[in-house]
């Protein structure tokens, strides 16, 4: 019996300190949240367009795309969640916050559209509405229409006659905003000025009944050419390669615009009727803008435009101050609890101290493990609060057991028999109390949002650990101490003194 009890104490202690040793050995530590490390927090509200439905699947897709984009910036522990109909982005430790902020909410919708006509600068007119974003194609005719007749095969250049490059018939038609960039309709968009036209009339991004958008791209990367120009090279998917070749065949020796979020970033000439599964986007790119476009193409476009509701930046110094305050509060609470239990329960207080130390070791290792794993657990200030509160729950379990021992001893039983019998009665109370605590934490986790969930998770996790610790560590250790005369009969710290009883020496010796 004693061997089994000793084995239980040793194995549980080994598991706790083994978890701690594993975390320290692998260099893991708890990943700190925004309020403990500093960083950026932004809340976005999806703004669906007319006829567009906002579903739970759409919201989760937005969150997944934003997580991928943030990961491309080297932020190792982003916390991007769906809260109601909002998207909350927390980026602890983000150093390039402004760049990330400008990028993660970008819809990044890319279309491949044929160039139909050059269009002069916009001049408002009373006869044409300011929101008439879909002009008629019929006005694009004659010498104004871009055709392959302007392509010089010998020089590989495309040069429409300067006198006819801008069609005045479209002067009063405004540019289409990004939200009205309908791939099935003709629209007017700004160009980057690379071909001499201020604006373009673009045809639909539809070929063979399919929309030619950024989804046909498998991967993309920013590259620099031999002439020192930054471009975005891309590889196509299997179906995307077929669709892109259809575009090339239909627009051979003509301009095809790369329409990114309602802006023509480039309009290169299609110089081949087929492509070997790859291509490149050129324009007035810098290294930074080429990298951003490649990131957008790699990780997809947001299905719904986003409106930024709130933005909060927490400085690293403020985060460190919060962390120090939380650790100080926890440490002070532990010291007071340990001192009180030793003073009140004497040798039994040592069980409380060792139990709290082993539990703390296991929790540290487990939180570090969950943070380093795909679970991506982040410890924030509310989580620290949950851990501090859980100390009281853990100590309550010890007190329930010890007070039950007092009742057994007062009933005339020896400490040797009371330690085992008392636990069986006390454990039912411990289970009931922990069940209530866990249910409360679970309800908070399910119904709450934001920081409250961190509190609920840590409280629920600590409660589950307390149930196991009470049986595999507290019970066997107290029984072993209750059978040891040194601990039961010590003058100042004896268990008998802590329980205010007299020990049956004969039974102890037996």
N, C-alpha and C positions, 0 to 999 in steps of 0.2 A: 504494500500500500504506500509506504513512504517513498519507494523508488518511483512509483507512478507519479506521485505528487511532485517529487523533485524533477522528474523528466518533463512534466508539464510546465513547470516554472522555467527550466532551462531552455526548452524549445520555444516557448513564447518570447522569452527575452532574446534568444538568438534571432528569431524572426524580426523582432522590432529593431534591434541594433544592426542586423544584417541588411535590412531595408535602408537604414541610415548609411551604412558603410557602402552599399551599392551606389547610392546617389552621390556620395562624396567621391568615391573612387572613379566614377564616370564623369565627374565634373558637373553633375546636375545640381540645380538649385531651383527653388520655386520661382516661377515666372511672375513677375510683379505686374500688377495692373496699372492703369493710367494714373490713378490717384496716389500710387506709391512710387512710381518711376518717372512720372511726367510724360507728356506727349500731347496727342491731338484727339479730340472727340467731336464728331460731326453727326448731325441728324438730317436725313434726307426724306423728302416726301415725294413719292412717285406721282407724276401728273399724266395720267393716261389721256390720249388724244380721243377726239370724237369717234365713237364706235369701238374703242379699245377697252377690253375688260381687264380689271386688275384682280388677279386670282392669287391664291396662296402659292401656287406653283411659280407664277411670274415673280412674286416677291423673293422667293427662295433662289430663283435663277439670278436675279439681280445681286443678291448677297453673295452667291457663289462666284460670279464674274468679278465682283469687287474684291473678293478675297484673293483671287488669282492675280489681279492687277497689283494689289498691295504687296503680295509676295514677290512680284518681279522687282519691287523697289528695295528688297532686302529687309523688310519689316518682318521679323521672325515670329511675332506673337500678336497678330491683329485679332481683334474681337469684333466681328461684324454679324449683327443679329437683326432679325425681323421682330419688331415690337409693334403689334397692331398692324397698321398699314404704313408704318415708317421703317426706314432702314437706319440703324444706329451703328456708326463706325467708330471704334476706339482703337487708337494706334499708340500703345505705350512705347516710349523711347524713340519715337519717330524724329529723325534729325532734319530731314528735308520736307518739313510739313507742308510748305506752300506748294511745292511741286506735286506732292501726293494729293493734296486737296484739289488742285486743278485737274488732276487726271482721273481720280477714282469715280467721280460723278459724271464723266464724259460719256455720252451715249455711243460715240465712235461708230456710227453707222456708215459703212462704205458701200457705194454703188458704182458700177461701171456703166457710164452713159455715153452714147454717141453725141458728138458735137454737131449741131445743125446749122447754127448761124452765129456770127459775131453780133454783139448787141452794145450800143453806146451807153453812156452814163444815164442813170435814171433821172427823168424829169417828170414830176407829178403833173397829172392832167385831170380836169374835171370829168372828162368823158370815160375815163378808165378808173375803176375803184382801186383804192390803195391795197386792198386784200385780194386783188385778182392775180393769184399766183400761178395760174395755169393758162398761159396765152395760147392762141391758136397756132398750129404749125403751118397753116396755109400761107401765112405772110412770109415765111422763109422760103424764097424761091429765086430763080434766076441767078445772077452773079453774086448774090449774098449767101447762097447756100454753099456750105463746105462740102466739096466732093473730092474724089481721088484725082481729079484732073489737075489739082494744084500740087500734087506730089511729084517731085523731081527724083526719078529713080537714080539718076547718075550721082547726084549730090546727097541723096537721102534726106532731103529737106522738104518741108511742107510750107508753101508760101502763097496764100491767096492774094489777089491784087489789092494793094493798100486802099484804093479808092472804094472798094466794095466790102471791106472787112466788117464794117459795122452797119447793121440794118436799121435805119431810122424808124421803121414801122413798129419796133419794140421799145422805143425810147420811154414810153409812159407806163410800161409794165414793170412792177417792182420785183426785186429778188424774192425768192421763196425762202422764208425762215426754215430753220432746221426741222421744226415741228411739222412743217407742211411739205417736207421732202418726200413726196409720193413717188415710188419707183415706177408706177404704171402711167405717169403723166409727164408731159413736157413742162419744163420749168426753166427759169432764168436764175443763174447763180453767178457770183463773183468769180473771176479767175485770179490766178496769182500773177498775171501780167507777163508770163513767160512766152506767150505767143503773140503778144501785141494787142489782144482784145481785152477791154475792160470787163466785159461780161459775156456770158455764153447763153445761148438757147440750147438746152440739152434735151435729147430724146429720152424715151422710157428706158429704164434699166431692165428690160425684159427681152429675152431671146429664147426662141423655141418654147415659149409658154412658161419659162422659169425666170425668176428674178436673179440677176447677176449682182450679188452683194458680197460682203466680206466673208460669208460662211463658206465660200468656195476655196478659201485660202487655208492651207494646212499649217503652215508655219511661216514666220517672217522675221527678218533681222535687218538691222541698220548696217549699211556697208558704205565705204568710200571708194569712188571710182579712181582710175588712174589720173583723171583730170582734176581730182580734188573735190568732186561734188558728192554730197551725201545723198544716197538713195535707199529705198527700202526694197530689198530683194525678198521674193516670196515663192513658196512652193505650193502647188495646188493639190487639192484632194482628187480622188479618182473621178468622181462625178463633176467636180469643179473644173478639171482639166478639159473634159468634153465640152462643158458650157463655155469656157474661156476660148476654146478653139472655134466654137460657133460665133462668138463675138468677133474674133479675128477674121473669120471668113466673110462675115457680113459687113465689116468695116475696114477691109483691106485698103491700105494706103490712105486712111482717113484718121481723124482725131477721135480718140475715146477718152473722155474725162474721168478722172478719179474723184468722185464726189464724196467727200468726207464731212458728215454733219453739216450739209448745206454749204460747203465751201469746196471749190475746185482746187485741189492741191497740185494737180498737174493734168495735162491733156496731151499725152504722147501720141505719136503717129504709130499706127499698127503697121509694122514693116514686114510682117510675115502672116501667112494664112493659117499657120499652126504653131503651137508652142510646145516644147517638150516638158510639160508639167511644171513650168516655173516662169517667172517674169520679174519685173521690177517697176517700182513707182518712183518717178523722178519729180523734182520740183525745187522750190526755194527752201531746201531743208538745211537746218543746222544739225549738228550731231544730236543735240537734245531733242529736237522735234522729230528727227528720224527714229530715235529710240522710242519716243512716246507712241508714234504711229505703229511701230513694230509691236509694241506691247499691246495696243488696242486690237491689232489684227490677230495676235496670238491668243488672246484671252476672250475674244468675242465682243459683241456690242450689247449694250443694255437695251432690253426690249421696250423700256418705258423711260421717257425723259424724267429727270429728277430735279426737284427744287430744294435748295439748301435752306433748312429751317433754322438750325442753331449751330454754332461753332464755339468750341471751348479749347483753349490751350492751357495746359498745366505745366509749369516750369519744373525742371528736374529738382531744383532746390526745395520747392514746396513739396514735391513727392517724397524726398528724403526726410523732410521734417515730419510728414505724416507717418512714414514708416518708423522713424525713431520713436515717435509718440506712441504708436501702436505696440511696438515691442516693449517699451518701458512699462506701459500699462499692463501688458500680459505678464512680464517678469515680476513686477511688483505684486500683482495678484497671486502668482504662484508662490512667491516667498511668504506672503501673509497666510495663505492657505496651508502651506507646509508647516509653518511655525505653529499655527493654531492646532492642527491635528496632532502634532508631536506633543504639544503641551497638554492637550486634552486626553488623547488616547495613548500616550507614551509609546511603547514599542509598536503598537498598531499604527501609529502615525508614520513609522518608517515604511510600512507597506504602502501608505498613500504616496509618500515621496517617491519610492522606487516605481510605483505604478504610473505616476504622472510622468516620470522621466522616460520610462520605456514607451509609453503612449506617445509622448512628444517626439521621440526618435522615429517611431513608426510613421506618424503623421507627416513629419518633415520629408522622410524618404518617399512616402506615397504621393504627396503633393508635388514633389520634384519629378517623380516618375510620370505622373499624369500630365504635367506641364511639358515634359520632353516628348511625350507620345503624341499620336495623332489626335488624342482627346483635347490637347491644347489648353489644359486648365490654367487659368490666370488667377493669382491671388491678389485681391484688392482689399481696400480698407474694410469693406463690409465683411469680407471673408475672415479677416483677422478678428473682427468683432465676434463673428460666429465661433471662432476657435476659443476666444477668451470666455464666452458664455458657456461653451462646452466643458470648460474646466469645472464650473459649478455643477454641471450634470454628472460628470465623472466622480467628483467628490461626494455628491449626494448618494451615489451607489455604495461608496465605502461607508458612509455614515449609517445608511440603512442597515448594512450588514453588522457593523459594530454595535449599534443600538439593539439589534436583535440578540447579539451575544450577551449584552447586559441583561436582557430579559431572561435568557436561558440560565445565566448564572444566578440571578435573583430567585429563579424558580428552584434552585438547589442543585443544579447540574455543575459538574466540574468544567473547567475551561477546555479540557481535552475532548469531552463529549459535546460541549456547546458549540465549538467552532464548526463542526461538521453539520450538526443538527440545525444550528442557527442559519447556516447558509441556505439550506433547502427552503426554509420559510422566507428568508430575505430575498432570494433570487426571484420569486414570483412578484414581489413588490418592485424589484429592480426592473424586471421585464415590463411590468405595467407602466412604470414611470417613463422608461425609455421608449415604449411604444407611443405614448402620448407625445413625447418630444419629437419622435421621428415623424409621426403623422402631421404635427404642426409644421415641421420643416418641409415635408412633402407638399402640403397645401400651399405654403409660401412659394415653393419652387414652381408649382404648376400655374398658380394664379398671378404671380407677381412678374415684374419686368425690371430690367436694369440691375442696380447694385443689390437689391434685396435678394435676388437669386443667389448671389455669392454668399451672403449670410446663410441662406437656407441650405445651400449645398454643404458648406463646412459644418454646420450644426448637425445635419442629417448624417454626414460621414462620421463625425465624432461619436454620435449616438450609437451607431452600429458597432464601432470599435469598442465602445464601453461595454456593450452586451457580451462581446467575446472576451474582453479582458477580465471581466468579473468572474467568468467561469474558468478560464485556462490559466490565469495568473493570480488574481486576488484570492480565490478560494484555496488553491493548493498552498500558497505561501502562508496564509493565515493558519491553516491546519498544521503545517510544519512548525511554525513558531509556537502554536498552542501546545505542541507536544514536546517542546524543548524547555527544560527547566531554567536554562540561562535567561531566556526571554520572558518566561512567565513569572519568575521569582526575583528578578532584578529590583533593587531597592527603589530606584528613582524612575526607571523607564520600563519596569515590568508590565506585562499584559494584565496581570492581576490588579496592579495599582491603577492601570488605565480603566479597567472595568469595575473598579471599586469592589473587589471580591477577594475571597481567600481560596487558594488553590489546594486541591486534594493532592498532597505530596505523594501518597502511595500510588495514585492512579497515574501521576506524571512519571514516577519511576518505572511503573509497569510498561 
